[in-house]
Amino acid sequence: MADDIAQLKIRNAKLSKILEVGRIMSTHKDLHNLLETIIKETSSILEADRTSLFIYNEAHQELWLMMTEKQEIKEIRFGVDKGIAGYVARTRKIMNIDNAYSHELFNPEIDQKTGFKTESMLCAPMENLDGKLIGVIQVLNKNSGTFSEEDIEVLLMFTSLAAVLLENSILAKENLQKDRLAVVGNMASTIIHDIKNPMTCIQGLAEIIANDSPSNAQHTAVILKSVDRVMNMSEELLEFSKGIDKALSFNKINCSDFFAETFSLIENELKGKNLEFVAKIEYEGNLEINQDKIQRAIYNIIGNARDAMSEGGSLEVHVSEADDKENIIITISDTGKGMPEQILETVFDPFVTYGKKNGTGLGMAITKKIIEAHNGKISVQSEEGKGTHFKIYLPLSH
């Protein structure tokens, strides 16, 4: 009898904690803060070592590790055909596992990246009121023993509440982005309309001047490229804001020639900025890309690096062939002020800026879209006060 009363008190305390946490979570307007609260309180309520939360992407049929307690990794994505979390996403079944490494579905990828050792695991789907899957939550390593049936019941109550709040926060963020993109799209349309005539005049006069002498032709070639770049940037901004995905055309070019020209233009732009620019091109074979788009992506990263080194610094770009002989790797490193953790996690999201007075906050989102349109990958590492390091993988052919 005394044991039953004690258990009932513990259960009521957990329910009270869920209600209190739910009240606190409902006041969070920021998605990042909401996620932090969900994983922190899940571990606390279930007396576990840590919690990981995956967001479900229905379009790509994948899970995105949005946040893990005591973070050691920035981001990981995998299909729902992979691991215990993937199985839970597919079946909507709860998995209570006493020994993770002995389970046939366990995917040790995250443990390998973090150095953490998963032992016991409680994994559950996060569904909204309509039964739509929002994500998957994993609670790891019960502090004493293994997870019980009562833990499962408590987790289901908590995740039901958390899923609704999480979905609302995600939708609010998406709607805000849509509204902002609509404003940017209208501005871009106006800008393109207003600058077409002046740009046409500049092009015409530059072509006339080019005919006067060979030296003029060299200078006007730079002018014409700059005009094209401005127009392409404006068009690209308009397409991104309106969600237009045009099929890219790819051309086979010499890698060394392309990057030599690109880096020459960048070097001219950096003159007088108190910046040391070092470019290394170690791959001289052919490459199949859309030159304008890849130049745009590199310019975006270089522009951010330049802004991060307003008082001077060093910028290094390195192009090399990957070990698999099927990709090239472009690394761009600066010695600027770096980025804090919260910015680093969302650096490729629209309207994310840090330490810049001007700009739309779309540069890195557009850059990522360009790289992914080439079937490539982009990643970033940064530390405040020590600089930022971007790495781009691009396939040699399509």
N, C-alpha and C positions, 0 to 999 in steps of 0.2 A: 504493500500500500504506500509506504513512504517513498519507495523507488518510483512508483507511478506518479506520485505528486511532484517529485523532483523533475521527472522527465517532462511533465506537463508544464512546469514552470519554465524549463529551458525552451520548450517549443513555443510558448507564449512570448518569451523574450525575443526569440528569432522572428516571430510574426510581427511583433511591435517594431523590431529593427527594420524589417522589410518596408513597413508602412512609412516609417520615418525617413528611410533612404529614398523611397518613392517620392515623398514630398520634396526632399532636397533636389532630387534629379529633375523634377518637373520645373524647377526654377532655373535650370541651366539653359542658357541660350546658345552657348558655344558647344559644337559637336565634340571637340577634343576634350573639354572638361567633363562632358557627359560620359564619354567613353572611359575616362580615368576613374570616375566615380563608380561606374558599373563594375569594372574589374577589381577595383580596390575593395568594394563592399561585398562582392561575391566571395572573395577569399576570406574576408573577415567573418561573414555569416556562416560559411561552411567550414571554417577553421582549416583552411588549406594554405599551402605554400605560395601558390600563385595562380593567376587566371589569364587565359588568352581569349581574345574575342575576334572572330572572323566575320567580315561582312560578305554577304552573298551577292554575286554579280550574275543575275539571271541571263543577260545577253551573252556573256562569255562562258557561262556554266563553270564559274570558278569561285574560289574563296580567297579573300584578301585579308591577310593578317593585319587588321587595323591597329591593334595595340596589344602589347603583352606587358604584364607587370614586371618591374625591374628590367626594363628594356635593354636588350643587347643588340637587336637587329632593327633596321629601319622599315623594311617591307618584305613580304614574301607572298607570292600568289601561286596557287596550284588548282588544278581541275577537281571537280567533285568526284572524280573517279579515283581519287588518291587519298589514302590515309583514313584514320578513324573519323576525323572531322568531315571528310568528303562523304563517307558512308552515312553519317548522321544527317548530312544535308540532303542526300538522295532519298533516304528511307524515312526521315523524320523520327527515327527511333532514338531513345536515350541509351547511351553506352556507359556501363559502370564496370571498369576494368581494374582488377587488383594488381596485375603485373603487366605494364604496358609492353615491355620488350618481348614478352612471350606471346603477345597477340599478333595474329597473322596480318591484321590490317594496319598495325602501327607503323607510321612513317617517321623515322628518326631524323628527318631533315632539319627540323627546327632545333632539336637538341644538339645536332652537330654544329649548327651555326651559333648557338648561344653558349654551349658548354654546360647546359643544364641537364640533369638526369631525371627523366620522367619515371615515376614508379606507379602510383595509383592515379586513376583518371576518371573523372565524371564529365561526360560530354553530352550536351543537349542542344536541340534546335531552338532558335529564337523566332517565334511566329507572332504575327500581329493578330488582331481580333478576327480577321477574315481567313486566318490560316495561311497567309502568305509568308514565305520564308524570308526573314530579314538577315539572319546570320546564324552562326554556331558559336557556342561558348564552351570552353574547356577549362575545367577546374582541376588542378594538378596537385598531387601529393598531400593527402589528408595528414594533418599534423599528428594524429594518433590513430593508428589502425587504417581501415579502409572506409570508403563512403558507404553509408547506410541507406535503407529505403526512405528513412525520414529526410536524409540529405537530398535525395531525388525529389521528394515532394516539395521541400523548401526551395530548391533550385527552380523547379517548374513555376512556382508562384512568382519568384523574383524575376525570372526571364520573361514571363508573360507581360509583366509591368514594364520591364526595361525595353523589350522589343517595340512596344507601342511608342514609348518616348524616343527611342532611337530612330524609328521610322519618321516620326514627326520632325525630328531635328535634321535628318538627311533631306527630307522633302523641303523643309524651310530653306536649307542651304542651296538646294538645286533651284528653287524658285527665285531666290535672291540672285543667283548667278544668271538665270535666264533674263531677269529684268535688267541686270547690268549689261549683259551682252546685247540686249535690244537697244539700249542707249548707245553703246559703242558702235553697233551696226549703223544706226542712223547718223552718227557723227562721221563714220568712215565714208558713208555714201555722199555726205555733203562735201567732205574733204576731197574725195576723188573727183567730184563734179567741178569743184572750184579750182583744182590745180592742173587739170588736163590742159587747158589753153596755155598757161604759163610754161608748163613743161614741154609742150609742143614747140613753143617759140625758142626755148633753150636748145632743144634738139636741132631745130632748123639752123639756128645761128652757129651752133658748134660744128655742124657739118660744113657750113660755108667757110668758117675759119680754118677747118682742117685742110681745105684745098689750097691754102696759101703756102704752106711749107711742111716738110716732114716732121719738124719739131712740133709744130702746132698740132699735127695729126696725133702725136703721142699724148699730148695734154687733153685734147678734145675727146680722145677715146676714154679717158678716165671720167670726163664730164658725162659722156653718154651712158657709161656703165652706172654712174651714180644716179642719173635720172631714171634709168630702168629699175634700179634698186628701190628708189622711192615709190615708184608706181607699183612695183610688185609687192612691196610691204603694205601699201594701202589696200590693194586688192586682197591680199592674204588676210589682213585684219578683218575686212568685210566678210570674206568667206567663213572665217572662224566664228565670228559673232553670229552669223546666220546658220551655222551648222552645216555648211555646204562642204561635201567631200568630193572633190574632183579627182578623177583617176590621174595619177602622175605618169608622165612620160619619162622613160629612162634612156640615157645615152651612154654608150661605152666610150670612156675617155681614159687618157693617161693620168694615173693618180698623181704622179710627181708634178706634171704640168699644171693640173688643176689647183693643187694646194700651194704651189709656188706662186701662182697668180693671186690666189685668195690671201695668202699671208703677206704678199707685197702690198695689197690694198689696205690690209689691217695695219701694217707697219706705217704707212703714210698717215692713217687716221690717228695713230698713237704718238706721232711726233709732237714734241713740246709738252708731253704729259708727265714727264719725269718717270717714265716706265721703261724697264728693260724688257725687250721682247725677244724671245728665243724660239725659233721654229726648227724642228727636225723632221725630215721626211725620209723614212727608211724603207718605204715600199715604192717601187717604181713600175709596177705592173699596171694592168688595166683595171678599171673600176666601172661598174654600171650604176649610175645615180641620176637624179635630177639635180643638175649643178646649181640652179638658182635656189632651190629649196635647202640644199645642204649648206650653201654659203649663208643663207638666212639663219639657219640654226646656229652655225658657228659665230656669226656676227652677234646673235642674241647673247650667247654665253660670254663672248669677249666684251660686249658692252657692259654686262653686269660686273665682270672682273675689273674693268676700267673704273667703274663707279665705286667699287669696293676698295680701290687703291688711290683715293683722291690725293693722298700725300706722297705718292710714289710707291714703287714696289717692282716685283718681277713677275712676268707672265710667260709661261712656257707652253708650247703646243707640240705634241709629238704624234706622228703618224707612223704606224707600223703594221705589219701583217700578223694576224693572230696565229696561235699555234696550230689551229685546225686548218689553216691555209684556205679557209672559205670566207673569212671576214677580215676587215681591217679594223684597227683600234685607234681611235682619236682620243688622246688625253689632253685636257686643258687644265692647267694648274696656275693658281695665282697666290700671292702672298698677302692678300687683303685681310679685311677684318673678320672674315668668316661669317657663319650663320649660326644662330642658336638652335637648339633641338626642335623647338616647336615650329620654326620656319622650315627647317630641313625636312620635316615630315610632310609638308604640304607644298614644297617648292614648285612642283609641276602642276599645282591646281590653279585655275583661273583666278585673277585678282589678288595674287599673293605677292607682296613686295616687302622689301626690308632695306632700310637705310637709304631709300631713294626719294628725292623730292618730286621727281617727275616720272612719267611712265604709266602705262595702262595696267600693268600687272598681268599681262597676257603673254609676255615674251617667252617664258619657260614652258607654258602650256602649249604654245604653238610649236616650240622646239621639239617637245616630246611627241607631238602629233606628227611632225615631219619625220622624225627618226622611226617611229612605228610604221608610218606609211612606206618606209623602205624595208620593212621587216627587220629593223634593227632594235637595239636596246640602248638605253641611256641610264646612267646611275650617277649619284653625287655623294661625295664625302666632304664634310666641312667641320672645322673647329674654330670657335671664336678666338680671334687674335692670332690665328695661325694660317688662315687661308682656306681655299676651296679647291676641290679636285673633281672634275667631270670626266667620265669615261663613256665613250660612244662606240658601240659595235655596229658595223655596217657590212652586210653581205657583199661580196665582190660581184655577184651577178644575180639576176632575177630570172 
